[in-house]
């Protein structure tokens, strides 16, 4: 009797344990399956989230769009105003391709840039039938060699003096090509940093870019910057005529930056020289003041006097806050004995050919300007500008507009995805 009860009780306990063990195993299996499903979900390929279009470092497209609406006084022979949309005030509209390709040589990269200009008001190219009229070059770069570029590009002098030419540019000397204001009363200052570059395609002896240019720049860790350039010409039997050579030096300190250049050109057999020195000071993180001096001389043939120019620039920028920046500047250009085709009118820019012309005149121009930028984002800004020029002596607006002053004011919108 006792044995039977004990046996029955044992049987019941064993059955209960087996049933409990079955439940535990099933629960554990279910938990394992859930963990496996979770792991499979984590390692499964994910659909990429929508985001900005990216490109490899070897191929980087970029674009800049700048629109200016401006009203200009004394725009006609009878002194009337003209409201118009023309070339933008700050930057020529452009698009392009640039890139950097690594090589199997240590500290040696291949770089290139192809850049085209267009007009926003009609969509035409900057120069008819010239696709990459702004830049078309290839080169090498590395810490030891610096940057060596060959092709159509900025003059060396332009890139070094951009730090003090006006208040709208970067403070330090660097490897970039420098941009000056595109269409203003004080733009003519850029031609003192120009070159002779006679081309059957792009034309014009007075250039701020050079065809067949060879440009070298090198900057060290201490802030010292060097540069040298030369452009080959289109002449069939000489490498000297209609070519330009230049050297430049710069220094980047913590709160100030300075640079200088010397350029010498052979313009149709006549020597032209330009030199400049200037810089900027960051008095505070918000306030930058710029100043510079330019001197230019040009042989003009025969018994004609040499042309001699002196130009001065002073400007400042003040960043009120991350959204607003203010700008102002003054500029003076004094020209002695400039060769001209007519007795009165616009005096030719530096590096134009003034040899053996009929008239040699003297004049000066004072320019005053101000602007404000409203930064809408890192790449978008709206702006308002004002500039005024006062002409003296034989310096006039043109042969048809014999006025001695002109003012313009306007507004604009600029998108920069460079």
Buried (B, 14 or more C-beta within 10 A) or exposed (E): EEEEEEEEEEEEEEEEEEEEEEEEEEEEEEEEEEEEEEEEEEEEEEEEEEEEEEEEEBEBEBEBBBBBBBBBBBBEEEEEEEEBBBBBBBBBBBBBBBBBEEEEEEEBBBBBBBBBBBBBBEEEBBBEEBEBBBBBBBBBBBEEBBBBBBBBBBBBBBBBBBBBBBBBBBBBBBBBBBBBBBBBBBBBBBBBBBBBBBBEEBEEBBBBBBBBBBBBBBBEEEBEBBBBBBBBBBEEEEEEBBBBBBBBBBBBEEEBBBBBBBBBBBBEEBEBBBBBBBBBBBEEEEEBBBBBBBBBBBBBBEEBEBBBBBBBBBBBBBBEEEEEBBBBBEBBBBBBBBBBEBEBBBBBBBBBBBBEBEBBBBBBBBBBBBBBBEBEEEEBBEBBBBBBBBBBBBBBBEEEBEBBEBBBBBBBBBBBEE
